[in-house]
Amino acid sequence: MSKYTRAYDGWLTRYKINRPLSRSEFEGRLDVKDSISLPPIDSGLIKINSVFVECIERWFFQRGWAALGGVPAAAIWVYFLILFGSKIYTPPQGESIASLAHIIAGWYATMLCLLLVVAIFFFALAKDFFCYTHYPIRFNRINRKVYLFRHNKKNGVMTLDWDKVHWCVGRGRDVGHYIYELRGHVLDDDGIVRYTFAVGQYCESHAGILQHWEALRLYMEESPAALPYPPLALSISTRPTFRNCMLLVISWFDGYQSIKMFLFSMLYGFFRWLALSTCREPRWPSEVEAECQIPINDPYQRTAPMNVGEYPDFDEEDKRQQNEYVAFARAAAAAYEEHGSQSRAPEA
């Protein structure tokens, strides 16, 4: 098996499962007891308190891509579907009646277009439309459980033991460059991979994911007090408002750099908003919420922002300290990447 995953594995396509761990995955396991020699910095926290933290799934920031490519493609084939379907029994020009061959060809073209529309919907549009705004992953430090939200139906939440998940840094290819993600493998008693998931936003460096891992590891193994700025700051909003969709996409693409990039960001942001507007908020089942009761006046509970980029609990001094820490953490990650480290795990 290749140590590189495909660009959209885990979302539009599936991770490869029912297989043994690769050598790099086995050797690159991240031990929950071993600290990382990098300052922690989270990559996608949306809730935090003294009982649990909650993260976005790997593909939250990419939502809207399927809509951007799938809606125009589906519209084209719907046009041809209507065009061919409306002329099945219409005689060709110069003839008084449609021949059997004409009717069969019309039905064939119509059904082919219909199949293409259905395929585009199920393999692309259904991943963006009429599902959930996000698929949260919750880490409970009290009972040492990890909850994976998949849907609101029966058995829609997968509950895992924090200590038993095989954590590693996953590596994939995306448009000419490598990307990294914090990946968890669920293994059976024989060490066969039965399920794979990824936590938080991807990074373009191995060190960035190690920092993300260290933030989660410190929270689960020690306490919220072990986390400095910015892990105790929430700036990601999952509310599917038009403003949030535009702010997130423009900042992600650096849309103010050029007029072309700005216009593309606006287009992508529109399709992201269009898709997420049809989605519903995820709801944890009552049994999960019962296991994640937050104490009254919890000093570590943070307020989720209404809009992307806001810090509801921060004053100007907090923001200054946060900016300093982010610059320090990024510089440490850049130095780690440049000079390497003996403690760096093999890439999985």
C-alpha positions as CSV (number, residue, x, y, z in Angstrom):
1,M,0.0,0.0,0.0
2,S,1.2,3.5,-0.8
3,K,2.0,5.7,2.2
4,Y,0.3,8.6,0.4
5,T,-3.5,8.9,0.5
6,R,-5.6,10.3,-2.3
7,A,-6.6,13.9,-2.3
8,Y,-10.2,13.4,-1.1
9,D,-9.9,10.3,1.0
10,G,-12.2,10.4,4.0
11,W,-14.7,12.6,2.2
12,L,-15.5,12.1,-1.5
13,T,-13.6,8.8,-1.5
14,R,-12.9,6.4,1.3
15,Y,-9.8,5.6,3.2
16,K,-8.5,2.1,2.5
17,I,-9.6,-0.2,5.4
18,N,-9.7,-4.0,6.1
19,R,-5.9,-4.1,5.8
20,P,-2.9,-4.3,8.1
21,L,-1.1,-1.2,9.1
22,S,1.7,-0.1,6.7
23,R,5.2,-0.1,8.0
24,S,5.3,3.7,8.2
25,E,1.9,3.7,10.1
26,F,3.1,1.1,12.5
27,E,6.5,2.8,13.2
28,G,5.0,6.3,13.2
29,R,2.5,5.7,16.0
30,L,2.0,8.6,18.3
31,D,2.0,7.5,21.9
32,V,-0.4,9.3,24.2
33,K,2.2,9.2,27.0
34,D,5.1,10.7,25.0
35,S,5.4,14.4,24.7
36,I,6.3,16.2,21.5
37,S,9.3,18.6,21.6
38,L,7.2,21.4,19.9
39,P,4.9,24.0,21.4
40,P,1.3,22.9,21.1
41,I,-1.1,24.7,18.8
42,D,-4.6,23.3,17.9
43,S,-5.9,22.9,14.4
44,G,-9.6,23.1,14.6
45,L,-11.1,23.3,18.1
46,I,-14.7,24.4,18.3
47,K,-15.5,23.7,21.9
48,I,-13.4,23.5,25.1
49,N,-14.1,23.1,28.8
50,S,-12.7,21.0,31.7
51,V,-14.5,17.8,30.6
52,F,-14.1,17.7,26.8
53,V,-12.8,19.4,23.7
54,E,-14.5,19.2,20.3
55,C,-12.9,19.4,16.9
56,I,-14.0,19.8,13.4
57,E,-13.5,16.9,11.0
58,R,-10.7,17.0,8.5
59,W,-12.9,18.2,5.6
60,F,-14.8,21.1,7.2
61,F,-12.8,23.7,5.5
62,Q,-13.1,22.0,2.1
63,R,-16.9,21.8,2.2
64,G,-18.2,23.5,-0.9
65,W,-15.8,22.0,-3.4
66,A,-18.2,19.3,-4.4
67,A,-20.9,21.9,-4.9
68,L,-18.6,24.2,-6.9
69,G,-17.8,21.4,-9.3
70,G,-20.9,19.3,-9.1
71,V,-23.7,21.9,-9.5
72,P,-22.5,23.2,-12.9
73,A,-21.8,19.6,-14.1
74,A,-25.2,18.4,-12.9
75,A,-26.9,21.4,-14.5
76,I,-25.3,20.7,-17.9
77,W,-26.5,17.1,-17.8
78,V,-30.0,18.1,-16.6
79,Y,-30.2,20.4,-19.6
80,F,-29.4,17.5,-22.0
81,L,-31.7,15.2,-20.0
82,I,-34.6,17.6,-20.6
83,L,-33.6,18.2,-24.2
84,F,-33.4,14.5,-25.2
85,G,-36.3,13.5,-23.0
86,S,-38.6,16.1,-24.6
87,K,-37.8,14.8,-28.2
88,I,-38.1,11.1,-27.7
89,Y,-41.4,10.9,-29.6
90,T,-40.9,14.0,-31.7
91,P,-40.3,13.0,-35.4
92,P,-37.1,14.2,-37.0
93,Q,-37.4,17.1,-39.4
94,G,-39.0,16.0,-42.6
95,E,-40.7,12.9,-41.2
96,S,-44.3,12.5,-40.1
97,I,-43.7,9.9,-37.4
98,A,-40.8,9.0,-35.1
99,S,-39.2,5.7,-36.1
100,L,-38.5,2.9,-33.6
101,A,-34.8,3.6,-34.0
102,H,-35.3,7.2,-33.2
103,I,-37.3,6.4,-30.0
104,I,-34.8,3.9,-28.8
105,A,-31.9,6.3,-29.4
106,G,-33.9,9.0,-27.5
107,W,-34.5,6.8,-24.5
108,Y,-30.9,5.6,-24.5
109,A,-29.6,9.2,-24.5
110,T,-32.2,10.3,-21.8
111,M,-31.3,7.4,-19.5
112,L,-27.6,8.0,-19.9
113,C,-28.0,11.6,-18.9
114,L,-30.2,10.6,-16.0
115,L,-27.6,8.1,-14.8
116,L,-24.9,10.8,-15.0
117,V,-27.0,13.2,-13.0
118,V,-27.6,10.6,-10.3
119,A,-23.9,9.6,-10.2
120,I,-22.9,13.3,-9.8
121,F,-25.4,13.7,-6.9
122,F,-24.4,10.6,-5.0
123,F,-20.7,10.8,-5.5
124,A,-20.3,14.5,-5.1
125,L,-23.3,16.7,-4.3
126,A,-24.6,14.4,-1.5
127,K,-21.3,15.0,0.3
128,D,-22.1,18.7,0.5
129,F,-25.9,19.0,0.3
130,F,-28.6,17.7,2.6
131,C,-26.2,16.3,5.2
132,Y,-24.6,18.0,8.3
133,T,-22.9,21.3,8.6
134,H,-19.9,19.5,10.2
135,Y,-19.1,16.2,11.7
136,P,-17.6,16.9,15.2
137,I,-15.1,14.7,17.0
138,R,-15.2,15.0,20.8
139,F,-12.4,14.1,23.3
140,N,-13.6,13.4,26.9
141,R,-10.7,13.6,29.3
142,I,-12.7,12.3,32.2
143,N,-13.7,8.9,30.8
144,R,-10.9,9.0,28.2
145,K,-13.3,8.4,25.3
146,V,-13.3,9.7,21.7
147,Y,-16.7,10.3,20.1
148,L,-17.0,10.4,16.3
149,F,-20.2,11.9,15.0
150,R,-21.4,10.3,11.8
151,H,-25.2,10.9,11.7
152,N,-28.2,11.3,14.0
153,K,-29.7,7.9,13.3
154,K,-29.2,4.7,15.3
155,N,-25.5,3.9,15.8
156,G,-24.6,7.3,14.4
157,V,-21.9,7.9,17.0
158,M,-18.8,5.7,17.2
159,T,-17.3,5.7,20.7
160,L,-13.6,4.8,21.0
161,D,-11.0,4.4,23.8
162,W,-8.5,7.2,23.6
163,D,-5.7,4.8,24.6
164,K,-6.6,2.2,22.0
165,V,-6.8,4.3,18.8
166,H,-3.7,4.0,16.7
167,W,-2.8,7.7,16.2
168,C,-0.3,8.7,13.5
169,V,0.5,11.5,11.0
170,G,-1.1,10.8,7.7
171,R,0.4,12.2,4.5
172,G,-1.4,12.8,1.2
173,R,-0.9,14.5,-2.2
174,D,-3.0,17.5,-3.2
175,V,-2.4,19.5,-6.4
176,G,1.3,19.1,-6.6
177,H,2.2,19.3,-2.9
178,Y,2.0,17.2,0.2
179,I,-0.5,17.7,3.0
180,Y,-0.5,16.2,6.5
181,E,-3.3,15.3,8.9
182,L,-3.8,13.8,12.3
183,R,-5.2,10.4,11.6
184,G,-6.7,7.7,13.9
185,H,-7.0,4.1,12.9
186,V,-9.4,1.7,14.7
187,L,-7.9,-1.8,14.8
188,D,-9.4,-5.1,15.6
189,D,-7.7,-7.8,17.8
190,D,-5.6,-8.9,14.9
191,G,-4.3,-5.4,14.1
192,I,-6.4,-5.0,11.0
193,V,-7.6,-1.5,10.2
194,R,-11.4,-1.4,10.4
195,Y,-12.0,2.3,10.3
196,T,-10.0,5.5,9.7
197,F,-10.7,9.1,10.5
198,A,-8.9,12.4,10.6
199,V,-9.1,15.2,13.2
200,G,-9.0,18.9,12.6
201,Q,-7.6,20.9,9.7
202,Y,-4.8,19.6,7.6
203,C,-1.3,21.3,7.6
204,E,1.3,21.6,4.9
205,S,4.0,20.4,7.3
206,H,4.6,17.4,9.5
207,A,5.5,19.7,12.4
208,G,2.1,21.5,12.3
209,I,0.2,18.2,12.8
210,L,2.6,17.2,15.7
211,Q,1.7,20.5,17.3
212,H,-2.0,19.8,16.9
213,W,-1.5,16.4,18.3
214,E,0.4,17.7,21.3
215,A,-2.5,20.1,22.1
216,L,-4.9,17.2,22.2
217,R,-2.5,15.0,24.1
218,L,-1.8,17.6,26.8
219,Y,-5.5,18.2,27.3
220,M,-6.3,14.5,27.6
221,E,-3.2,13.4,29.6
222,E,-2.8,16.4,31.9
223,S,-5.4,19.2,32.0
224,P,-6.7,22.3,30.3
225,A,-4.3,24.3,32.4
226,A,-1.4,22.7,30.4
227,L,-2.5,24.4,27.2
228,P,-1.2,27.9,26.5
229,Y,-2.4,30.3,23.9
230,P,-4.0,29.7,21.4
231,P,-5.6,26.3,22.2
232,L,-7.8,28.0,24.8
233,A,-9.0,30.4,22.2
234,L,-11.9,29.6,19.9
235,S,-12.1,31.4,16.6
236,I,-13.8,28.9,14.3
237,S,-17.5,29.3,13.8
238,T,-19.5,26.4,12.4
239,R,-22.6,28.5,11.8
240,P,-23.4,28.3,8.0
241,T,-24.1,32.0,7.5
242,F,-23.2,33.8,4.3
243,R,-20.8,36.0,6.2
244,N,-19.0,33.1,7.7
245,C,-18.7,31.2,4.4
246,M,-17.2,34.3,2.7
247,L,-14.8,35.2,5.5
248,L,-13.5,31.7,5.8
249,V,-12.9,31.2,2.1
250,I,-11.4,34.6,1.4
251,S,-9.0,34.3,4.3
252,W,-8.1,30.7,3.3
253,F,-7.3,31.6,-0.3
254,D,-5.9,35.0,0.7
255,G,-8.5,36.4,-1.6
256,Y,-7.4,40.0,-1.2
257,Q,-4.1,39.3,-2.9
258,S,-5.5,39.8,-6.4
259,I,-8.9,40.5,-8.1
260,K,-8.9,37.1,-9.7
261,M,-8.4,35.3,-6.4
262,F,-11.0,37.5,-4.8
263,L,-13.6,36.7,-7.4
264,F,-12.8,33.0,-7.2
265,S,-13.1,33.1,-3.4
266,M,-16.5,34.8,-3.7
267,L,-17.7,32.1,-6.1
268,Y,-16.4,29.3,-3.9
269,G,-17.9,31.0,-0.8
270,F,-21.3,31.3,-2.5
271,F,-21.3,27.5,-3.3
272,R,-20.2,26.7,0.2
273,W,-23.0,28.8,1.7
274,L,-25.5,27.3,-0.8
275,A,-24.5,23.7,0.2
276,L,-24.3,24.3,4.0
277,S,-27.7,26.1,3.9
278,T,-29.3,22.8,3.1
279,C,-27.6,21.0,6.0
280,R,-28.6,20.5,9.6
281,E,-26.7,20.9,12.8
282,P,-25.3,17.7,14.3
283,R,-26.9,16.7,17.6
284,W,-25.1,14.4,20.0
285,P,-27.4,11.7,21.5
286,S,-28.5,12.0,25.1
287,E,-26.2,9.3,26.3
288,V,-23.2,11.1,25.0
289,E,-24.3,14.4,26.5
290,A,-24.9,12.7,29.8
291,E,-21.3,11.5,29.8
292,C,-20.1,15.0,29.0
293,Q,-21.8,17.2,31.6
294,I,-20.0,20.5,32.1
295,P,-19.6,21.8,35.7
296,I,-21.4,25.0,36.6
297,N,-19.1,28.0,36.2
298,D,-16.4,25.9,34.6
299,P,-13.3,28.2,34.5
300,Y,-12.1,26.5,31.3
301,Q,-15.3,26.8,29.2
302,R,-14.9,29.1,26.3
303,T,-17.5,30.9,24.3
304,A,-17.9,29.8,20.7
305,P,-17.7,32.8,18.3
306,M,-20.7,33.8,16.2
307,N,-18.4,34.8,13.3
308,V,-15.2,33.4,11.9
309,G,-12.1,35.1,13.3
310,E,-13.7,36.5,16.5
311,Y,-12.5,35.8,20.0
312,P,-15.4,36.4,22.4
313,D,-13.4,35.8,25.6
314,F,-10.4,37.8,24.6
315,D,-9.5,41.4,25.4
316,E,-6.7,43.3,23.7
317,E,-4.0,41.9,26.0
318,D,-5.2,38.4,25.4
319,K,-5.0,38.9,21.7
320,R,-1.5,40.3,21.9
321,Q,-0.3,37.3,24.0
322,Q,-2.1,35.0,21.5
323,N,-0.4,36.6,18.5
324,E,3.0,36.3,20.2
325,Y,2.5,32.7,21.0
326,V,1.3,31.8,17.5
327,A,4.4,33.5,16.0
328,F,6.6,31.6,18.4
329,A,4.9,28.3,17.7
330,R,5.1,28.7,14.0
331,A,8.7,29.7,14.2
332,A,9.4,26.5,16.2
333,A,7.6,24.4,13.6
334,A,9.5,26.0,10.7
335,A,12.8,25.3,12.5
336,Y,11.7,21.7,13.2
337,E,11.0,21.2,9.5
338,E,14.2,22.8,8.4
339,H,16.6,21.1,10.7
340,G,14.7,17.9,11.5
341,S,14.6,16.1,14.8
342,Q,15.5,12.6,16.1
343,S,12.2,12.5,17.8
344,R,10.2,13.0,14.6
345,A,8.1,9.9,13.8
346,P,8.1,8.3,10.4
347,E,5.4,9.7,8.0
348,A,2.3,7.5,7.7
